[in-house]
Structure formats: structure tokens, C-alpha cells
Amino acid sequence: MFYLDFKDLSPEVFEAVNPDLVVSPAIATTFDCLEMAQFLSQSNFTGRYRVSTDNLPRPEIICREVRQLFPLLDFDVVHQEETIPARLN
């Protein structure tokens, strides 16, 4: 698992890491999921891109827009409650 700031992401770094899965917030301080989707598309990314939402009222709007603009990208929205268990045993 790697964590990179969007500003540190470059085609060279992305190629070196070669991820199968990219997870990002829908809207961050320095980028949004459309910018990340554009970068992934331009990098010919063939893995999965998932956006973590935090109380977005209509996440299906984001799905529709990203899928329309980047139809070859394996994209979906995951809700934070689904990805982070409340308690670990």
C-alpha cells in the first residue's frame, strides 16, 4: 500500500508503483476525482479506481459523470461506512 499526494503523482511514479487499485476521496483539498480519473485515463490505468465518499447526498451523480467522461476506467463509489469497520477484533 502506498500513499501519495496528488501533487507528487507523476507518470513515472505511477508506472513504478503500478497499482491494481487506486482509492481517493471524491473531493480533496488539492484535487477532485475527475482530475484523478483524467490522470489515470491518460496513464492507461487498467486497474480499479474507487472513490470514498463522506456523506455526499447523491454519489450516483459522480459515478455517472466519471463513467461518461472516462468509459474505459473501472470506476465506482464506496461509502466510508462500508470500507472501515466500526470495530476490529
Order of alpha helices (4+ residues) and beta strands (2+ residues): alpha-beta-alpha-beta-alpha-beta-alpha
